[in-house]
Amino acid sequence: MRIKIGENADENAPVVALEDRGAVPTVAAYDNIILGYPVQFSNAPKMVRDLITENAALWNGKNVLCLVTMGAFSGDGAGCTARLLKKCGATVLGGLHIKMPDSVCDSKLLKKSADENMLIINRAEEKIGRTVLRMKSGKFPRDGLGVFAHAAGLFGQRLWFYSKTNHYSNKLKINKTLCTGCGKCVRVCPMKNLTVENGAVSPHGKCTMCYRCVSLCPQKAITLIGDEVVEQYRFENFRR
């Protein structure tokens, strides 16, 4: 999806993953940025916060829309990065929270049926469509940017789960009996946190909790919060 921001916006502006080497030079090349990420315990992932703070000068003078996906609750998911960006000299155009199907595949807590997940996706697309129409007339969304959203995020989750998002996680678990050492998880890990050693995968304490490895492991050998994989997710599974 591409959203045009401003009269002089480039409709062919690239989409780049945060972990790509080209992320920083791409941000440097454009004045208008859409920063997208999944919220974790009402906080931005540490890799997102690091991208901002370690490249503080990069954001000076940029116009940024914070786009946040969530499983159930976000509070001020967009506000967490908005406050950092403002300190770096950026102008925060707005914040947009989009509810998506739960991707935490080793927990039963938020599991829903395929029909329920399809409904969530349809509502997300409808919200994006409405938001784009408003943005074209200069009205940007303000999800997660107000004082009440800040309080909801802080006291609703972030304060209680601060230790889970303050550092990279070292809680990733590899079932060596199930793991075949295929290396698929190594290739998709944005933090280069995984290596194949002696025919099995080993983590190295820098997990950003993105769940790519857990979701994509063909042997269901990787877990993070739970002890076994309940259900793996593919966005295309919900398409009809």
N, C-alpha and C positions, 0 to 999 in steps of 0.2 A: 504494500500500500504506500502511495506517495501523497503527501498533503502539501499543497502549495501554500507557502507563507509569504505574504507581502506581494506587492505589485510586480516587483522585479525578481521574484523567486525563479529558480531554475527548475523546470518541471522534470529535467533529466538528472537531478542531483542523485548521487549514489546512496545506496543503503549499505552500511558497513558494520560488521560485528565489533563490539567493544574490544575483544581480544586480538583483533587483526592488527598487524603492524601498520596498516594504512589508516587506522582510526584517527590518530592524532593529526597527521597531515591533512586528512579529509576534513576534520573539524576546522582546522586552520584555514582551509580554502573557502569556507562558506560562512556567511554572516548569520544565516537562519538555520537552526539545528533542532531536530526532533530527537530527544534523548529517551529511548525506550528501555524498560527493564521490568523484571518481576519483583514485586514487593515481598519482603521476608520479615515476618513478625512486625509489621508496620514500619519497616525500615528498608532503605535501599541496600542492595548487596554490597559487601565491602569492596569488590572489584570496581563497582560503579563509583563509590565514594573515593577510592584511590585514583581512578582516572581523572576525577575533577581536581582533587587536592594536589596530586603530583604534577599536574599540568595547569596550575592556577592561572598563569599568564595567558594561556590559550583561550580562556573563556571571556577575557576582557573585551567588552563591546559586542559580544554575540547576543543574538535573540534566541531564546530557548523555550521550547514547549516540552514539558515533562510528561511522558506517556507511560503510565503504570498499569501492569496487569496484576490481578489478584485472584485468589481462590475463593475467599469469602469476605475478608475485611481488610481495609487498607488504612483508614484513618487519614494520616497525612503522608501517605506513601510518596506522592509527588512533592510535597512540601519538604521532605528530608533533603532532596537534592536541590530544590529551589533555594533553600537557605544557603547551601554551600556555594551555589552558582552566583548568587548575589554578592557574597563575600569576595568572589573572584572578579567582580565587575560586569557580570552578565545581566541582561534584562530578561526576566522570566515572563514570557508572554502568557502562559497559562499552565494548567495541569489537567490531565485527563486520566480518570481511573476506569479501566475496563475489566469487568469480571469475566474470567475464562474458566474452563473445566480444571479441576484440581489436578496438578501434575506430580503430587507427592505419592509415588506409586508403592511405597512400603508402609502405608498407613491406611486404615479403613475409615478414618474420621470423616473425610469429605467426599467419599465415593458416591457417585450417582449413576443412574442408568444411562444407556446410550441416548434415549429419547430426551432425558433431562439435560444431558450435556449438549445435545443438538440445540435445545431451546436456549441454553446459555450462549452458545455461539451465535445464534440468530439475533438474540437481543444485543450482543456485543456489536454485531455488524450494523444493526439499526442505530445504536447509539453513536457509532463512528460516523454513519451517514448524516445524522442530525447535526453532529458537532461540526463536520466539514462545511455544511451549509451555513451554519452560524459564523464559522471562521471566515468564510468568503465575504461576509458582510462586516468583518472586523470585530466580531464578538467571540472572544476566546474563553474556553471553559476554565473554571476555577476550582476544580476538584482538588481537595487536599491542601489548599493554600491558606485557608482561613484559620483564625485563632481557635475555633471550636474543633476543627479537624485536627489541629496540632494537639490539643488536649486529648482528643479521642485516641489518636495514634500513640501518644506518650503513655497515657494511663490505661488504655485498652490492651496494649500488647508490649510496646517497645521497652517500657520500664522494667517489666517482669522478665523479658527474654533478652535483655541487653547483652548478656554473655554469649548468646548464640550468634549475634551479628556483629559484635565488636571486633572479632578476629576471624580469620579463615578457620574453617572447621578441621579438626583432626579425627572426626568421628566416623569417617567412611569405613565401611566394613566389607571385606572381600572374603567370600566363601571359597577357600582354596580347593575344596572338594568339587565344587561345581565349575569353577573357573577353568577354561581351556587355554587361556593365554592367547586368544584370537587377536587382541589388540584394538578392537573396535572402540572400547572406552578410552583408550590412550589417544586415539585420533580425534575424538570429539571433545575432550576435556579442554576448556578454555584457559585453565591455569597451568597446563602441563604438569599436573599433579600426579599422574599415573605413569608407571613404567612396567614393562613385562620383565620379570626376573625369575629364572629357573622354571619357565613354563607357566607362570601365573602372574597376575597383576598385583602390584603393591602400591598403596597410596603414600604420599609424603607430606601430609599435614597442611596442605594449602587448598582445601576444598571450598569452593564458593557456593555450594549447595544449589547448583543449577539443575541437578537431577538428570542431566543428559546421559551420564554413564549408567545410572540406575534404570532409566527408561529404555535404553538401547541395548543393554546386555542380553544377548540371545540365550544365555544360560540362567538368567535371573540370579546371578551370583553376587550382585552388589546391593548393599542397603546402606541407609544413612540414619533415618529416625527409627524405623522399625527393624525387625530381625528377618523378615522375609518379604519378597515382592508380592503385593496383593494383585495389582493390575498395572500393566504398562500402557503408556499412552502414545497414540499417534494422532495428530490433528486430522489426517486424512481418513481415519477410522470413522469420524463423525460426519463425513461428507456423503451426501446421497444424490 
